[in-house]
Amino acid sequence: VLRVAGARRAIEIGVRKGKEFQGGRFVSNFGKATLVALLADVDAAQETQKVRLQFDRSSSVYDVRAGLPELRPAKVNVELARGGTAVYFVLPYSVTACVLTVPPSSPIGARLPLHITLETRGGAPGDHLVRVDVFAVRGEGVVPLRHYGQEIVCANGEGQGYVPFAPNDNLGRYKIVARDLLTGVSSEAFVTLSMTKRD
């Protein structure tokens, strides 16, 4: 009845030699995405459990912890140690790009506006959660500025925010990285802080 009504199988779990998976199974929704998580019991009989997850073939499945897509959603093999976890997001479309747009320069002490767009294939995007991190570019490399880290909700694949640069931040170049937490797809942009006002 559910299949006739258009419902799709989210996941099936199989284990080696017909043994039952010893652990918790969790399913939740975020917009059009379905979150599927496994948590192996800390006192499971086997030190490592080999599990095969079978998602709907037409879905796009992303391994959240690895930040990578699963190329064969109908046959996802995972090994879980005692207390180990596996987390996946299942989408009815694939994410091809996470586009981050920022001005090329900004006056020191001003808010730097951010615009994020998720580009997709196979359907319009639903809600996504994007992590934004800021790094100061120095001669010896990049320095993470963790106090500027934030998450931006992108309703229907689009969101806006800002980085509240302080008046005592160093002049120079900064790198902004945006990463979709559902799929791991990311992009980066650079901005230069200066004493002059932005045009």
C-alpha positions as CSV (number, residue, x, y, z in Angstrom):
1,V,0.0,0.0,0.0
2,L,2.8,2.4,0.9
3,R,4.7,1.8,-2.4
4,V,1.5,2.4,-4.3
5,A,1.1,5.7,-2.5
6,G,4.6,6.8,-3.5
7,A,6.5,6.0,-0.3
8,R,10.1,4.8,-0.8
9,R,12.1,2.4,1.3
10,A,14.6,4.4,3.3
11,I,16.9,1.6,4.3
12,E,17.3,-2.1,4.8
13,I,20.0,-3.6,7.1
14,G,21.7,-6.9,6.4
15,V,24.5,-8.6,8.4
16,R,26.8,-11.4,7.7
17,K,25.6,-15.0,8.3
18,G,22.1,-13.8,9.2
19,K,23.1,-12.4,12.6
20,E,21.0,-9.6,14.0
21,F,22.6,-6.2,14.2
22,Q,23.4,-5.4,17.8
23,G,22.9,-1.7,18.2
24,G,20.5,1.2,17.7
25,R,19.0,2.4,14.4
26,F,17.8,6.0,14.1
27,V,15.9,7.8,11.4
28,S,15.1,11.5,11.3
29,N,14.1,14.1,8.6
30,F,15.6,17.4,7.8
31,G,13.7,19.1,5.0
32,K,13.7,16.7,2.0
33,A,16.6,14.8,3.5
34,T,16.4,11.6,5.6
35,L,19.1,11.1,8.3
36,V,20.0,7.4,8.9
37,A,22.3,6.5,11.8
38,L,23.6,3.3,13.3
39,L,25.2,2.9,16.8
40,A,26.8,-0.4,17.6
41,D,26.3,-1.7,21.1
42,V,29.4,-1.2,23.3
43,D,28.9,-4.7,24.6
44,A,28.1,-6.4,21.3
45,A,29.1,-10.1,21.1
46,Q,31.4,-9.4,18.1
47,E,34.3,-6.9,18.3
48,T,33.4,-5.8,14.8
49,Q,30.1,-6.0,13.0
50,K,30.0,-6.1,9.2
51,V,26.7,-4.5,8.0
52,R,25.3,-4.0,4.5
53,L,22.9,-1.0,4.2
54,Q,20.5,-1.1,1.2
55,F,19.1,2.3,0.3
56,D,16.7,3.1,-2.5
57,R,18.6,2.9,-5.8
58,S,17.1,6.2,-7.0
59,S,18.4,8.1,-3.9
60,S,21.6,10.0,-3.5
61,V,23.3,8.8,-0.3
62,Y,26.1,10.7,1.5
63,D,28.4,9.4,4.2
64,V,28.3,12.3,6.7
65,R,31.4,11.3,8.7
66,A,33.5,10.8,5.5
67,G,31.9,13.7,3.7
68,L,31.6,11.6,0.5
69,P,28.8,10.2,-1.6
70,E,28.1,6.5,-1.8
71,L,28.4,5.4,-5.4
72,R,26.3,2.2,-4.9
73,P,23.4,3.2,-2.5
74,A,21.8,-0.3,-2.8
75,K,25.0,-1.9,-1.4
76,V,26.7,0.2,1.2
77,N,29.1,-2.0,3.3
78,V,30.3,-0.7,6.7
79,E,32.2,-2.2,9.6
80,L,31.3,-1.0,13.1
81,A,33.5,-1.6,16.1
82,R,31.8,-1.7,19.5
83,G,30.4,1.7,20.1
84,G,31.0,2.7,16.5
85,T,28.7,4.9,14.5
86,A,27.7,5.3,10.9
87,V,25.7,8.3,9.7
88,Y,24.1,8.9,6.3
89,F,21.9,11.5,4.6
90,V,19.6,10.3,1.9
91,L,18.4,12.8,-0.6
92,P,16.0,12.6,-3.6
93,Y,18.5,14.7,-5.7
94,S,22.3,15.1,-5.9
95,V,24.2,18.2,-4.8
96,T,26.6,19.3,-7.5
97,A,28.0,22.4,-5.9
98,C,28.0,24.6,-2.8
99,V,28.5,28.1,-4.2
100,L,29.8,30.7,-1.7
101,T,29.8,34.4,-2.7
102,V,31.5,37.2,-0.8
103,P,32.8,40.6,-1.8
104,P,36.5,40.6,-2.8
105,S,37.4,43.2,-0.2
106,S,35.9,44.7,3.0
107,P,36.8,47.5,5.4
108,I,38.2,46.3,8.7
109,G,35.6,46.1,11.5
110,A,32.7,45.7,9.1
111,R,30.3,42.8,8.6
112,L,31.2,40.7,5.6
113,P,28.1,39.5,3.9
114,L,27.9,35.8,2.8
115,H,25.6,34.2,0.2
116,I,25.3,30.5,-0.2
117,T,23.6,28.5,-2.9
118,L,23.3,24.7,-3.3
119,E,23.2,23.6,-6.9
120,T,21.5,20.2,-7.5
121,R,20.7,17.7,-10.2
122,G,17.6,15.5,-10.3
123,G,15.3,17.9,-8.3
124,A,15.0,21.2,-6.5
125,P,17.0,21.5,-3.3
126,G,15.4,21.2,0.1
127,D,16.8,22.7,3.4
128,H,20.5,22.3,4.0
129,L,22.8,23.2,6.9
130,V,26.1,24.8,5.9
131,R,29.1,25.2,8.1
132,V,31.2,28.3,7.6
133,D,34.8,28.6,8.8
134,V,37.2,31.5,8.6
135,F,41.0,31.4,8.2
136,A,43.6,34.1,8.3
137,V,46.0,33.7,5.5
138,R,49.6,34.2,6.7
139,G,53.0,33.6,5.2
140,E,53.4,30.4,7.1
141,G,50.0,29.1,6.1
142,V,46.4,29.6,7.3
143,V,45.3,30.2,10.9
144,P,41.8,29.1,11.8
145,L,39.7,31.7,13.5
146,R,37.3,29.5,15.4
147,H,35.3,32.3,17.0
148,Y,33.9,33.2,13.5
149,G,32.7,29.6,12.8
150,Q,29.0,29.3,12.3
151,E,26.2,27.2,10.7
152,I,23.8,28.8,8.2
153,V,20.4,27.2,7.4
154,C,19.9,27.3,3.6
155,A,16.1,27.1,3.1
156,N,15.4,25.5,-0.3
157,G,19.1,25.5,-1.0
158,E,19.8,29.2,-0.4
159,G,21.0,31.1,2.7
160,Q,22.7,34.3,3.8
161,G,24.8,35.4,6.7
162,Y,27.8,37.5,7.6
163,V,31.2,37.4,9.3
164,P,31.5,40.1,12.0
165,F,35.1,41.0,11.5
166,A,36.4,43.1,14.5
167,P,38.2,46.4,14.3
168,N,41.4,44.8,15.8
169,D,41.6,42.0,13.2
170,N,44.8,42.1,11.1
171,L,44.7,43.7,7.7
172,G,45.3,41.3,4.9
173,R,43.8,38.2,3.2
174,Y,41.2,35.8,4.7
175,K,39.8,32.5,3.5
176,I,36.2,31.6,3.9
177,V,35.1,28.0,3.6
178,A,31.5,26.8,3.3
179,R,30.7,23.1,3.7
180,D,27.3,21.5,3.3
181,L,27.0,19.3,6.4
182,L,24.5,17.0,4.7
183,T,26.7,16.0,1.7
184,G,30.3,17.3,2.4
185,V,30.3,19.4,-0.7
186,S,32.2,22.6,-0.1
187,S,33.7,25.7,-1.7
188,E,35.9,28.6,-0.6
189,A,36.4,32.3,-1.3
190,F,38.9,34.9,-0.3
191,V,38.5,38.5,1.0
192,T,41.0,41.2,1.7
193,L,40.5,43.4,4.8
194,S,41.7,46.9,4.3
195,M,41.4,50.4,5.8
196,T,39.5,51.7,2.8
197,K,35.7,51.5,2.4
198,R,34.3,48.9,0.1
199,D,32.9,50.4,-3.1
